[in-house]
Amino acid sequence: MFKDDLTRVKHMLDSANEALSFLKDKTRKDLDQNKMLVLSLIKCVEIIGEAANSITDDLKSKHTSIPWQDIIKMRHRLIHTYFDVDYDIVWKTVKDERLVKNYIQKQLNPF
């Protein structure tokens, strides 16, 4: 694994941890009532997608169980279609980050 890949994986893990911490004691309904929560979660997902986009193809090809392209596409969607964000998808995405985070920690074990 390249040094830059390690850095990007760390960024992904850090942002996933941040997003999950923001959801502590929150429900889906909180997204409709708390704009700061929405914007915080969106930023975390964008960072994860940007970091995933910068990871080398070599690393991605060795870990095909991680949905790299879905992660990257989500980032692109949030950045370029910021005016039409589906909060249900944001909620599900952040909840699913727990799975991605756990997989990265088990399989890549970078730290």
Biopython code that builds the backbone (N, CA, C, O; Angstrom):
import numpy as np
from Bio.PDB.StructureBuilder import StructureBuilder

atoms = [
    (1, "MET", "N", (0.854, -1.179, 0.000)),
    (1, "MET", "CA", (0.000, 0.000, 0.000)),
    (1, "MET", "C", (0.897, 1.238, 0.000)),
    (1, "MET", "O", (1.860, 1.326, 0.762)),
    (2, "PHE", "N", (0.564, 2.182, -0.861)),
    (2, "PHE", "CA", (1.329, 3.412, -0.949)),
    (2, "PHE", "C", (1.044, 4.315, 0.250)),
    (2, "PHE", "O", (-0.019, 4.240, 0.866)),
    (3, "LYS", "N", (2.013, 5.166, 0.564)),
    (3, "LYS", "CA", (1.850, 6.091, 1.688)),
    (3, "LYS", "C", (0.601, 6.958, 1.508)),
    (3, "LYS", "O", (-0.154, 7.166, 2.458)),
    (4, "ASP", "N", (0.386, 7.463, 0.290)),
    (4, "ASP", "CA", (-0.798, 8.293, 0.045)),
    (4, "ASP", "C", (-2.085, 7.508, 0.266)),
    (4, "ASP", "O", (-3.078, 8.060, 0.742)),
    (5, "ASP", "N", (-2.072, 6.216, -0.081)),
    (5, "ASP", "CA", (-3.243, 5.384, 0.172)),
    (5, "ASP", "C", (-3.521, 5.292, 1.670)),
    (5, "ASP", "O", (-4.674, 5.358, 2.096)),
    (6, "LEU", "N", (-2.485, 5.142, 2.449)),
    (6, "LEU", "CA", (-2.663, 5.090, 3.910)),
    (6, "LEU", "C", (-3.295, 6.379, 4.426)),
    (6, "LEU", "O", (-4.179, 6.351, 5.281)),
    (7, "THR", "N", (-2.838, 7.490, 3.905)),
    (7, "THR", "CA", (-3.384, 8.782, 4.311)),
    (7, "THR", "C", (-4.855, 8.877, 3.936)),
    (7, "THR", "O", (-5.677, 9.314, 4.742)),
    (8, "ARG", "N", (-5.187, 8.472, 2.723)),
    (8, "ARG", "CA", (-6.580, 8.546, 2.267)),
    (8, "ARG", "C", (-7.481, 7.600, 3.051)),
    (8, "ARG", "O", (-8.614, 7.952, 3.379)),
    (9, "VAL", "N", (-6.990, 6.407, 3.352)),
    (9, "VAL", "CA", (-7.771, 5.466, 4.164)),
    (9, "VAL", "C", (-8.006, 6.059, 5.547)),
    (9, "VAL", "O", (-9.096, 5.931, 6.105)),
    (10, "LYS", "N", (-6.992, 6.703, 6.097)),
    (10, "LYS", "CA", (-7.165, 7.345, 7.405)),
    (10, "LYS", "C", (-8.218, 8.445, 7.322)),
    (10, "LYS", "O", (-9.046, 8.580, 8.223)),
    (11, "HIS", "N", (-8.193, 9.228, 6.252)),
    (11, "HIS", "CA", (-9.208, 10.274, 6.070)),
    (11, "HIS", "C", (-10.608, 9.654, 6.007)),
    (11, "HIS", "O", (-11.551, 10.182, 6.596)),
    (12, "MET", "N", (-10.737, 8.540, 5.295)),
    (12, "MET", "CA", (-12.032, 7.866, 5.196)),
    (12, "MET", "C", (-12.502, 7.397, 6.575)),
    (12, "MET", "O", (-13.657, 7.597, 6.948)),
    (13, "LEU", "N", (-11.596, 6.773, 7.322)),
    (13, "LEU", "CA", (-11.957, 6.280, 8.650)),
    (13, "LEU", "C", (-12.306, 7.428, 9.594)),
    (13, "LEU", "O", (-13.283, 7.352, 10.338)),
    (14, "ASP", "N", (-11.514, 8.474, 9.558)),
    (14, "ASP", "CA", (-11.778, 9.629, 10.431)),
    (14, "ASP", "C", (-13.143, 10.248, 10.122)),
    (14, "ASP", "O", (-13.904, 10.569, 11.035)),
    (15, "SER", "N", (-13.447, 10.412, 8.844)),
    (15, "SER", "CA", (-14.727, 11.020, 8.474)),
    (15, "SER", "C", (-15.900, 10.093, 8.784)),
    (15, "SER", "O", (-16.967, 10.558, 9.184)),
    (16, "ALA", "N", (-15.713, 8.802, 8.604)),
    (16, "ALA", "CA", (-16.774, 7.851, 8.960)),
    (16, "ALA", "C", (-17.028, 7.901, 10.461)),
    (16, "ALA", "O", (-18.180, 7.897, 10.897)),
    (17, "ASN", "N", (-15.968, 7.948, 11.246)),
    (17, "ASN", "CA", (-16.123, 8.057, 12.704)),
    (17, "ASN", "C", (-16.839, 9.342, 13.098)),
    (17, "ASN", "O", (-17.708, 9.340, 13.970)),
    (18, "GLU", "N", (-16.461, 10.445, 12.441)),
    (18, "GLU", "CA", (-17.119, 11.726, 12.708)),
    (18, "GLU", "C", (-18.614, 11.646, 12.404)),
    (18, "GLU", "O", (-19.447, 12.036, 13.223)),
    (19, "ALA", "N", (-18.940, 11.137, 11.224)),
    (19, "ALA", "CA", (-20.343, 11.045, 10.814)),
    (19, "ALA", "C", (-21.128, 10.174, 11.796)),
    (19, "ALA", "O", (-22.232, 10.532, 12.206)),
    (20, "LEU", "N", (-20.560, 9.049, 12.163)),
    (20, "LEU", "CA", (-21.251, 8.158, 13.097)),
    (20, "LEU", "C", (-21.412, 8.806, 14.469)),
    (20, "LEU", "O", (-22.416, 8.590, 15.149)),
    (21, "SER", "N", (-20.427, 9.595, 14.870)),
    (21, "SER", "CA", (-20.550, 10.285, 16.168)),
    (21, "SER", "C", (-21.647, 11.345, 16.122)),
    (21, "SER", "O", (-22.329, 11.582, 17.119)),
    (22, "PHE", "N", (-21.817, 11.988, 14.953)),
    (22, "PHE", "CA", (-22.885, 12.979, 14.816)),
    (22, "PHE", "C", (-24.266, 12.341, 14.931)),
    (22, "PHE", "O", (-25.228, 12.997, 15.333)),
    (23, "LEU", "N", (-24.361, 11.065, 14.580)),
    (23, "LEU", "CA", (-25.641, 10.367, 14.630)),
    (23, "LEU", "C", (-25.982, 9.792, 16.001)),
    (23, "LEU", "O", (-27.088, 9.300, 16.223)),
    (24, "LYS", "N", (-25.026, 9.860, 16.909)),
    (24, "LYS", "CA", (-25.279, 9.295, 18.239)),
    (24, "LYS", "C", (-26.539, 9.920, 18.845)),
    (24, "LYS", "O", (-26.676, 11.141, 18.918)),
    (25, "ASP", "N", (-27.438, 9.060, 19.269)),
    (25, "ASP", "CA", (-28.720, 9.463, 19.875)),
    (25, "ASP", "C", (-29.612, 10.259, 18.931)),
    (25, "ASP", "O", (-30.483, 10.999, 19.388)),
    (26, "LYS", "N", (-29.412, 10.122, 17.634)),
    (26, "LYS", "CA", (-30.235, 10.832, 16.659)),
    (26, "LYS", "C", (-31.147, 9.834, 15.933)),
    (26, "LYS", "O", (-30.859, 8.639, 15.855)),
    (27, "THR", "N", (-32.236, 10.358, 15.417)),
    (27, "THR", "CA", (-33.146, 9.573, 14.591)),
    (27, "THR", "C", (-33.206, 10.189, 13.202)),
    (27, "THR", "O", (-32.716, 11.296, 12.981)),
    (28, "ARG", "N", (-33.800, 9.478, 12.288)),
    (28, "ARG", "CA", (-33.947, 9.993, 10.928)),
    (28, "ARG", "C", (-34.704, 11.319, 10.930)),
    (28, "ARG", "O", (-34.417, 12.197, 10.117)),
    (29, "LYS", "N", (-35.656, 11.468, 11.828)),
    (29, "LYS", "CA", (-36.455, 12.694, 11.909)),
    (29, "LYS", "C", (-35.577, 13.917, 12.235)),
    (29, "LYS", "O", (-35.896, 15.036, 11.834)),
    (30, "ASP", "N", (-34.489, 13.699, 12.952)),
    (30, "ASP", "CA", (-33.591, 14.807, 13.295)),
    (30, "ASP", "C", (-33.022, 15.492, 12.053)),
    (30, "ASP", "O", (-32.735, 16.689, 12.081)),
    (31, "LEU", "N", (-32.859, 14.746, 10.974)),
    (31, "LEU", "CA", (-32.340, 15.358, 9.745)),
    (31, "LEU", "C", (-33.291, 16.426, 9.210)),
    (31, "LEU", "O", (-32.852, 17.426, 8.642)),
    (32, "ASP", "N", (-34.581, 16.214, 9.391)),
    (32, "ASP", "CA", (-35.558, 17.186, 8.908)),
    (32, "ASP", "C", (-35.592, 18.450, 9.764)),
    (32, "ASP", "O", (-36.071, 19.496, 9.325)),
    (33, "GLN", "N", (-35.083, 18.342, 10.982)),
    (33, "GLN", "CA", (-35.193, 19.442, 11.930)),
    (33, "GLN", "C", (-33.864, 20.124, 12.262)),
    (33, "GLN", "O", (-33.850, 21.147, 12.946)),
    (34, "ASN", "N", (-32.756, 19.569, 11.787)),
    (34, "ASN", "CA", (-31.454, 20.079, 12.193)),
    (34, "ASN", "C", (-30.546, 20.235, 10.966)),
    (34, "ASN", "O", (-29.895, 19.285, 10.532)),
    (35, "LYS", "N", (-30.519, 21.435, 10.428)),
    (35, "LYS", "CA", (-29.729, 21.725, 9.226)),
    (35, "LYS", "C", (-28.227, 21.525, 9.464)),
    (35, "LYS", "O", (-27.514, 21.071, 8.569)),
    (36, "MET", "N", (-27.750, 21.862, 10.661)),
    (36, "MET", "CA", (-26.324, 21.661, 10.950)),
    (36, "MET", "C", (-25.954, 20.182, 10.907)),
    (36, "MET", "O", (-24.874, 19.823, 10.438)),
    (37, "LEU", "N", (-26.843, 19.330, 11.390)),
    (37, "LEU", "CA", (-26.601, 17.890, 11.341)),
    (37, "LEU", "C", (-26.515, 17.430, 9.887)),
    (37, "LEU", "O", (-25.610, 16.680, 9.520)),
    (38, "VAL", "N", (-27.454, 17.878, 9.069)),
    (38, "VAL", "CA", (-27.465, 17.503, 7.648)),
    (38, "VAL", "C", (-26.161, 17.925, 6.980)),
    (38, "VAL", "O", (-25.504, 17.119, 6.323)),
    (39, "LEU", "N", (-25.795, 19.179, 7.149)),
    (39, "LEU", "CA", (-24.588, 19.692, 6.497)),
    (39, "LEU", "C", (-23.330, 18.999, 6.995)),
    (39, "LEU", "O", (-22.402, 18.766, 6.219)),
    (40, "SER", "N", (-23.288, 18.669, 8.272)),
    (40, "SER", "CA", (-22.141, 17.953, 8.841)),
    (40, "SER", "C", (-22.019, 16.557, 8.244)),
    (40, "SER", "O", (-20.927, 16.127, 7.875)),
    (41, "LEU", "N", (-23.125, 15.861, 8.151)),
    (41, "LEU", "CA", (-23.103, 14.511, 7.584)),
    (41, "LEU", "C", (-22.721, 14.538, 6.110)),
    (41, "LEU", "O", (-21.936, 13.713, 5.644)),
    (42, "ILE", "N", (-23.286, 15.496, 5.385)),
    (42, "ILE", "CA", (-22.963, 15.609, 3.962)),
    (42, "ILE", "C", (-21.475, 15.865, 3.774)),
    (42, "ILE", "O", (-20.852, 15.258, 2.903)),
    (43, "LYS", "N", (-20.900, 16.744, 4.569)),
    (43, "LYS", "CA", (-19.465, 17.037, 4.451)),
    (43, "LYS", "C", (-18.630, 15.792, 4.707)),
    (43, "LYS", "O", (-17.660, 15.538, 3.993)),
    (44, "CYS", "N", (-18.992, 15.019, 5.711)),
    (44, "CYS", "CA", (-18.261, 13.780, 6.004)),
    (44, "CYS", "C", (-18.330, 12.814, 4.825)),
    (44, "CYS", "O", (-17.322, 12.211, 4.456)),
    (45, "VAL", "N", (-19.508, 12.666, 4.238)),
    (45, "VAL", "CA", (-19.667, 11.766, 3.094)),
    (45, "VAL", "C", (-18.857, 12.281, 1.902)),
    (45, "VAL", "O", (-18.261, 11.489, 1.172)),
    (46, "GLU", "N", (-18.833, 13.582, 1.704)),
    (46, "GLU", "CA", (-18.028, 14.157, 0.624)),
    (46, "GLU", "C", (-16.540, 13.862, 0.827)),
    (46, "GLU", "O", (-15.840, 13.515, -0.124)),
    (47, "ILE", "N", (-16.064, 13.999, 2.047)),
    (47, "ILE", "CA", (-14.646, 13.735, 2.339)),
    (47, "ILE", "C", (-14.314, 12.269, 2.076)),
    (47, "ILE", "O", (-13.277, 11.952, 1.493)),
    (48, "ILE", "N", (-15.196, 11.390, 2.507)),
    (48, "ILE", "CA", (-14.974, 9.953, 2.275)),
    (48, "ILE", "C", (-14.895, 9.673, 0.778)),
    (48, "ILE", "O", (-14.028, 8.923, 0.328)),
    (49, "GLY", "N", (-15.792, 10.270, 0.012)),
    (49, "GLY", "CA", (-15.795, 10.070, -1.433)),
    (49, "GLY", "C", (-14.570, 10.651, -2.111)),
    (49, "GLY", "O", (-14.016, 10.047, -3.030)),
    (50, "GLU", "N", (-14.153, 11.806, -1.666)),
    (50, "GLU", "CA", (-12.960, 12.430, -2.245)),
    (50, "GLU", "C", (-11.721, 11.603, -1.943)),
    (50, "GLU", "O", (-10.873, 11.407, -2.813)),
    (51, "ALA", "N", (-11.616, 11.121, -0.718)),
    (51, "ALA", "CA", (-10.473, 10.275, -0.344)),
    (51, "ALA", "C", (-10.490, 8.977, -1.147)),
    (51, "ALA", "O", (-9.449, 8.537, -1.634)),
    (52, "ALA", "N", (-11.663, 8.362, -1.288)),
    (52, "ALA", "CA", (-11.780, 7.120, -2.063)),
    (52, "ALA", "C", (-11.370, 7.344, -3.514)),
    (52, "ALA", "O", (-10.743, 6.483, -4.130)),
    (53, "ASN", "N", (-11.724, 8.493, -4.047)),
    (53, "ASN", "CA", (-11.385, 8.816, -5.431)),
    (53, "ASN", "C", (-9.879, 8.954, -5.630)),
    (53, "ASN", "O", (-9.382, 8.758, -6.739)),
    (54, "SER", "N", (-9.151, 9.287, -4.571)),
    (54, "SER", "CA", (-7.704, 9.490, -4.657)),
    (54, "SER", "C", (-6.895, 8.226, -4.372)),
    (54, "SER", "O", (-5.676, 8.221, -4.546)),
    (55, "ILE", "N", (-7.550, 7.175, -3.943)),
    (55, "ILE", "CA", (-6.854, 5.915, -3.659)),
    (55, "ILE", "C", (-6.473, 5.257, -4.978)),
    (55, "ILE", "O", (-7.228, 5.308, -5.949)),
    (56, "THR", "N", (-5.311, 4.647, -5.006)),
    (56, "THR", "CA", (-4.808, 4.044, -6.238)),
    (56, "THR", "C", (-5.686, 2.877, -6.694)),
    (56, "THR", "O", (-6.329, 2.200, -5.891)),
    (57, "ASP", "N", (-5.689, 2.672, -7.999)),
    (57, "ASP", "CA", (-6.434, 1.548, -8.570)),
    (57, "ASP", "C", (-5.897, 0.220, -8.051)),
    (57, "ASP", "O", (-6.648, -0.745, -7.912)),
    (58, "ASP", "N", (-4.608, 0.170, -7.766)),
    (58, "ASP", "CA", (-3.999, -1.049, -7.240)),
    (58, "ASP", "C", (-4.668, -1.464, -5.926)),
    (58, "ASP", "O", (-5.034, -2.626, -5.750)),
    (59, "LEU", "N", (-4.822, -0.530, -5.027)),
    (59, "LEU", "CA", (-5.452, -0.846, -3.735)),
    (59, "LEU", "C", (-6.928, -1.193, -3.928)),
    (59, "LEU", "O", (-7.435, -2.141, -3.327)),
    (60, "LYS", "N", (-7.607, -0.424, -4.763)),
    (60, "LYS", "CA", (-9.023, -0.690, -5.018)),
    (60, "LYS", "C", (-9.227, -2.095, -5.588)),
    (60, "LYS", "O", (-10.172, -2.789, -5.215)),
    (61, "SER", "N", (-8.343, -2.508, -6.486)),
    (61, "SER", "CA", (-8.499, -3.823, -7.110)),
    (61, "SER", "C", (-8.228, -4.964, -6.130)),
    (61, "SER", "O", (-8.707, -6.079, -6.330)),
    (62, "LYS", "N", (-7.479, -4.697, -5.094)),
    (62, "LYS", "CA", (-7.208, -5.720, -4.074)),
    (62, "LYS", "C", (-8.331, -5.829, -3.054)),
    (62, "LYS", "O", (-8.406, -6.808, -2.312)),
    (63, "HIS", "N", (-9.201, -4.831, -3.015)),
    (63, "HIS", "CA", (-10.276, -4.801, -2.013)),
    (63, "HIS", "C", (-11.597, -4.480, -2.705)),
    (63, "HIS", "O", (-12.193, -3.423, -2.500)),
    (64, "THR", "N", (-12.031, -5.424, -3.529)),
    (64, "THR", "CA", (-13.224, -5.213, -4.341)),
    (64, "THR", "C", (-14.524, -5.286, -3.540)),
    (64, "THR", "O", (-15.584, -4.938, -4.062)),
    (65, "SER", "N", (-14.464, -5.727, -2.302)),
    (65, "SER", "CA", (-15.674, -5.767, -1.472)),
    (65, "SER", "C", (-16.092, -4.370, -1.009)),
    (65, "SER", "O", (-17.238, -4.157, -0.614)),
    (66, "ILE", "N", (-15.165, -3.436, -1.062)),
    (66, "ILE", "CA", (-15.498, -2.044, -0.724)),
    (66, "ILE", "C", (-16.133, -1.426, -1.968)),
    (66, "ILE", "O", (-15.554, -1.494, -3.052)),
    (67, "PRO", "N", (-17.309, -0.826, -1.827)),
    (67, "PRO", "CA", (-18.003, -0.260, -3.001)),
    (67, "PRO", "C", (-17.414, 1.086, -3.422)),
    (67, "PRO", "O", (-18.053, 2.130, -3.292)),
    (68, "TRP", "N", (-16.188, 1.038, -3.927)),
    (68, "TRP", "CA", (-15.446, 2.259, -4.251)),
    (68, "TRP", "C", (-16.241, 3.196, -5.152)),
    (68, "TRP", "O", (-16.382, 4.381, -4.850)),
    (69, "GLN", "N", (-16.755, 2.671, -6.248)),
    (69, "GLN", "CA", (-17.448, 3.526, -7.206)),
    (69, "GLN", "C", (-18.725, 4.124, -6.632)),
    (69, "GLN", "O", (-19.061, 5.268, -6.938)),
    (70, "ASP", "N", (-19.439, 3.369, -5.807)),
    (70, "ASP", "CA", (-20.638, 3.909, -5.161)),
    (70, "ASP", "C", (-20.281, 5.054, -4.218)),
    (70, "ASP", "O", (-20.982, 6.064, -4.155)),
    (71, "ILE", "N", (-19.183, 4.881, -3.486)),
    (71, "ILE", "CA", (-18.726, 5.912, -2.551)),
    (71, "ILE", "C", (-18.363, 7.186, -3.325)),
    (71, "ILE", "O", (-18.734, 8.294, -2.935)),
    (72, "ILE", "N", (-17.644, 7.007, -4.409)),
    (72, "ILE", "CA", (-17.215, 8.148, -5.230)),
    (72, "ILE", "C", (-18.414, 8.820, -5.905)),
    (72, "ILE", "O", (-18.492, 10.048, -5.950)),
    (73, "LYS", "N", (-19.333, 8.029, -6.422)),
    (73, "LYS", "CA", (-20.529, 8.588, -7.075)),
    (73, "LYS", "C", (-21.385, 9.371, -6.085)),
    (73, "LYS", "O", (-21.969, 10.396, -6.440)),
    (74, "MET", "N", (-21.460, 8.896, -4.859)),
    (74, "MET", "CA", (-22.233, 9.618, -3.843)),
    (74, "MET", "C", (-21.621, 10.996, -3.609)),
    (74, "MET", "O", (-22.342, 11.988, -3.503)),
    (75, "ARG", "N", (-20.318, 11.056, -3.529)),
    (75, "ARG", "CA", (-19.626, 12.341, -3.355)),
    (75, "ARG", "C", (-19.948, 13.275, -4.514)),
    (75, "ARG", "O", (-20.272, 14.444, -4.305)),
    (76, "HIS", "N", (-19.858, 12.756, -5.742)),
    (76, "HIS", "CA", (-20.150, 13.578, -6.914)),
    (76, "HIS", "C", (-21.593, 14.084, -6.889)),
    (76, "HIS", "O", (-21.859, 15.238, -7.224)),
    (77, "ARG", "N", (-22.497, 13.231, -6.499)),
    (77, "ARG", "CA", (-23.919, 13.611, -6.434)),
    (77, "ARG", "C", (-24.121, 14.747, -5.434)),
    (77, "ARG", "O", (-24.824, 15.716, -5.721)),
    (78, "LEU", "N", (-23.508, 14.625, -4.267)),
    (78, "LEU", "CA", (-23.683, 15.658, -3.235)),
    (78, "LEU", "C", (-23.060, 16.985, -3.650)),
    (78, "LEU", "O", (-23.619, 18.050, -3.388)),
    (79, "ILE", "N", (-21.916, 16.918, -4.290)),
    (79, "ILE", "CA", (-21.221, 18.142, -4.715)),
    (79, "ILE", "C", (-21.964, 18.841, -5.855)),
    (79, "ILE", "O", (-22.143, 20.058, -5.829)),
    (80, "HIS", "N", (-22.394, 18.072, -6.846)),
    (80, "HIS", "CA", (-22.937, 18.673, -8.060)),
    (80, "HIS", "C", (-24.456, 18.833, -8.057)),
    (80, "HIS", "O", (-25.000, 19.575, -8.874)),
    (81, "THR", "N", (-25.132, 18.156, -7.162)),
    (81, "THR", "CA", (-26.588, 18.278, -7.082)),
    (81, "THR", "C", (-26.973, 18.638, -5.648)),
    (81, "THR", "O", (-27.889, 18.059, -5.065)),
    (82, "TYR", "N", (-26.260, 19.593, -5.110)),
    (82, "TYR", "CA", (-26.438, 20.032, -3.721)),
    (82, "TYR", "C", (-27.843, 20.557, -3.441)),
    (82, "TYR", "O", (-28.281, 20.570, -2.291)),
    (83, "PHE", "N", (-28.538, 20.983, -4.464)),
    (83, "PHE", "CA", (-29.865, 21.580, -4.309)),
    (83, "PHE", "C", (-30.976, 20.534, -4.235)),
    (83, "PHE", "O", (-32.140, 20.877, -4.024)),
    (84, "ASP", "N", (-30.625, 19.273, -4.407)),
    (84, "ASP", "CA", (-31.642, 18.222, -4.440)),
    (84, "ASP", "C", (-31.131, 16.984, -3.694)),
    (84, "ASP", "O", (-30.986, 15.911, -4.280)),
    (85, "VAL", "N", (-30.863, 17.147, -2.406)),
    (85, "VAL", "CA", (-30.326, 16.059, -1.592)),
    (85, "VAL", "C", (-31.480, 15.329, -0.911)),
    (85, "VAL", "O", (-32.329, 15.945, -0.267)),
    (86, "ASP", "N", (-31.493, 14.028, -1.063)),
    (86, "ASP", "CA", (-32.507, 13.182, -0.429)),
    (86, "ASP", "C", (-31.986, 12.777, 0.949)),
    (86, "ASP", "O", (-31.028, 12.011, 1.052)),
    (87, "TYR", "N", (-32.613, 13.288, 2.003)),
    (87, "TYR", "CA", (-32.152, 13.021, 3.365)),
    (87, "TYR", "C", (-32.241, 11.546, 3.738)),
    (87, "TYR", "O", (-31.455, 11.067, 4.554)),
    (88, "ASP", "N", (-33.187, 10.825, 3.151)),
    (88, "ASP", "CA", (-33.266, 9.388, 3.412)),
    (88, "ASP", "C", (-32.003, 8.681, 2.927)),
    (88, "ASP", "O", (-31.494, 7.774, 3.586)),
    (89, "ILE", "N", (-31.513, 9.103, 1.779)),
    (89, "ILE", "CA", (-30.297, 8.495, 1.230)),
    (89, "ILE", "C", (-29.085, 8.883, 2.071)),
    (89, "ILE", "O", (-28.210, 8.053, 2.314)),
    (90, "VAL", "N", (-29.027, 10.130, 2.514)),
    (90, "VAL", "CA", (-27.927, 10.551, 3.397)),
    (90, "VAL", "C", (-27.940, 9.715, 4.675)),
    (90, "VAL", "O", (-26.895, 9.228, 5.106)),
    (91, "TRP", "N", (-29.095, 9.548, 5.272)),
    (91, "TRP", "CA", (-29.222, 8.765, 6.513)),
    (91, "TRP", "C", (-28.737, 7.333, 6.286)),
    (91, "TRP", "O", (-27.936, 6.811, 7.061)),
    (92, "LYS", "N", (-29.229, 6.707, 5.220)),
    (92, "LYS", "CA", (-28.854, 5.323, 4.930)),
    (92, "LYS", "C", (-27.360, 5.221, 4.638)),
    (92, "LYS", "O", (-26.703, 4.278, 5.078)),
    (93, "THR", "N", (-26.831, 6.176, 3.906)),
    (93, "THR", "CA", (-25.412, 6.169, 3.563)),
    (93, "THR", "C", (-24.548, 6.224, 4.813)),
    (93, "THR", "O", (-23.593, 5.458, 4.944)),
    (94, "VAL", "N", (-24.873, 7.114, 5.720)),
    (94, "VAL", "CA", (-24.067, 7.239, 6.938)),
    (94, "VAL", "C", (-24.208, 5.971, 7.788)),
    (94, "VAL", "O", (-23.228, 5.504, 8.368)),
    (95, "LYS", "N", (-25.389, 5.430, 7.863)),
    (95, "LYS", "CA", (-25.567, 4.171, 8.594)),
    (95, "LYS", "C", (-24.737, 3.057, 7.950)),
    (95, "LYS", "O", (-24.146, 2.238, 8.654)),
    (96, "ASP", "N", (-24.693, 3.025, 6.611)),
    (96, "ASP", "CA", (-23.913, 2.015, 5.896)),
    (96, "ASP", "C", (-22.411, 2.238, 6.043)),
    (96, "ASP", "O", (-21.629, 1.304, 5.869)),
    (97, "GLU", "N", (-21.996, 3.476, 6.364)),
    (97, "GLU", "CA", (-20.570, 3.746, 6.560)),
    (97, "GLU", "C", (-19.994, 2.896, 7.680)),
    (97, "GLU", "O", (-18.803, 2.585, 7.687)),
    (98, "ARG", "N", (-20.839, 2.527, 8.617)),
    (98, "ARG", "CA", (-20.382, 1.645, 9.690)),
    (98, "ARG", "C", (-19.851, 0.350, 9.095)),
    (98, "ARG", "O", (-18.838, -0.178, 9.552)),
    (99, "LEU", "N", (-20.536, -0.165, 8.071)),
    (99, "LEU", "CA", (-20.099, -1.402, 7.422)),
    (99, "LEU", "C", (-18.784, -1.189, 6.681)),
    (99, "LEU", "O", (-17.868, -2.005, 6.784)),
    (100, "VAL", "N", (-18.694, -0.087, 5.931)),
    (100, "VAL", "CA", (-17.464, 0.218, 5.196)),
    (100, "VAL", "C", (-16.314, 0.430, 6.167)),
    (100, "VAL", "O", (-15.212, -0.074, 5.952)),
    (101, "LYS", "N", (-16.569, 1.171, 7.226)),
    (101, "LYS", "CA", (-15.539, 1.438, 8.236)),
    (101, "LYS", "C", (-15.034, 0.128, 8.835)),
    (101, "LYS", "O", (-13.826, -0.078, 8.951)),
    (102, "ASN", "N", (-15.939, -0.742, 9.209)),
    (102, "ASN", "CA", (-15.546, -2.021, 9.802)),
    (102, "ASN", "C", (-14.746, -2.858, 8.819)),
    (102, "ASN", "O", (-13.766, -3.496, 9.203)),
    (103, "TYR", "N", (-15.149, -2.863, 7.559)),
    (103, "TYR", "CA", (-14.421, -3.631, 6.556)),
    (103, "TYR", "C", (-13.010, -3.069, 6.382)),
    (103, "TYR", "O", (-12.039, -3.826, 6.355)),
    (104, "ILE", "N", (-12.895, -1.766, 6.266)),
    (104, "ILE", "CA", (-11.575, -1.150, 6.096)),
    (104, "ILE", "C", (-10.686, -1.492, 7.283)),
    (104, "ILE", "O", (-9.520, -1.847, 7.112)),
    (105, "GLN", "N", (-11.232, -1.385, 8.472)),
    (105, "GLN", "CA", (-10.427, -1.665, 9.660)),
    (105, "GLN", "C", (-9.976, -3.119, 9.697)),
    (105, "GLN", "O", (-8.848, -3.404, 10.101)),
    (106, "LYS", "N", (-10.832, -4.036, 9.285)),
    (106, "LYS", "CA", (-10.477, -5.468, 9.313)),
    (106, "LYS", "C", (-9.536, -5.845, 8.190)),
    (106, "LYS", "O", (-8.530, -6.514, 8.421)),
    (107, "GLN", "N", (-9.853, -5.419, 6.969)),
    (107, "GLN", "CA", (-9.115, -5.881, 5.801)),
    (107, "GLN", "C", (-7.840, -5.095, 5.529)),
    (107, "GLN", "O", (-6.811, -5.673, 5.180)),
    (108, "LEU", "N", (-7.907, -3.802, 5.685)),
    (108, "LEU", "CA", (-6.739, -2.992, 5.386)),
    (108, "LEU", "C", (-5.866, -2.787, 6.614)),
    (108, "LEU", "O", (-4.647, -2.652, 6.508)),
    (109, "ASN", "N", (-6.489, -2.766, 7.759)),
    (109, "ASN", "CA", (-5.797, -2.622, 9.037)),
    (109, "ASN", "C", (-4.596, -1.680, 8.927)),
    (109, "ASN", "O", (-3.469, -2.074, 9.229)),
    (110, "PRO", "N", (-4.834, -0.432, 8.495)),
    (110, "PRO", "CA", (-3.723, 0.475, 8.227)),
    (110, "PRO", "C", (-3.072, 1.049, 9.479)),
    (110, "PRO", "O", (-1.952, 1.554, 9.412)),
    (111, "PHE", "N", (-3.748, 0.982, 10.609)),
    (111, "PHE", "CA", (-3.177, 1.665, 11.767)),
    (111, "PHE", "C", (-3.210, 0.779, 12.995)),
    (111, "PHE", "O", (-2.769, 1.193, 14.067)),
]
sb = StructureBuilder()
sb.init_structure("model")
sb.init_model(0)
sb.init_chain("A")
sb.init_seg("    ")
for serial, (resi, resn, name, xyz) in enumerate(atoms, 1):
    if name == "N":
        sb.init_residue(resn, " ", resi, " ")
    sb.init_atom(name, np.array(xyz, "f"), 0.0, 1.0, " ", f" {name:<3s}", serial, name[0])
structure = sb.get_structure()
